[in-house]
Amino acid sequence: VIFFFFFFGAGFIIGLPTDVTELNDKFARIEGDRAVVIQQVEKGSPAESAGILLGDVVKSIDGAPISDVHSMVSVVGAATGKEITVDIVRGKETFSKHVVPSDSDGDGVGRIGVGLASSAIVSYPWYIAFWNGIVAAFSGLLFIFLSLFILLKEAVLGNGLAFDLSGPVGIAGAVGQSARLGLPYLIQMTGMISLSLAAINILPF
């Protein structure tokens, strides 16, 4: 936990990827441009079939720049059943993915099965950064314990795993992907692994 606190405290000084969709913090400094980032890819979705991955940055759709989450939702929603070309940035590489939005909810709105966030690198003054590190440590622990509770409850009820788990190979892959995205992402991933180990070690089994 202490390692996480120092790692994230230093990270907040350098700047860490942050969801700025509803950011309202007078101390926050946004470094560079905002970007629409893929936060989640649903299994069996058009996005997964097209090869879109967690952490991909959406730059444009059919040549039209995407500057915020609302514009992407609007464009995809109006393209039900039509192939669209999504230009994404992954690390230092740019790809074009061809996706056909589906009307998965039966409401006539196209979806490709992703969770989105308006993300930017956000930094803080040092005296705020380390306080944010403390807050992030305790809120992170609370989230991990809540997730473990849901995991165990669903397993006991016979509903299977509520979400995927990763072993050493999966964790190494995630760290490698974070490293390719850049130092801020690697700091976040390393800190969360440290906090997860702390949570597991606290449990009495």
Disulfide bonds with the S-S distance in Angstrom:
none
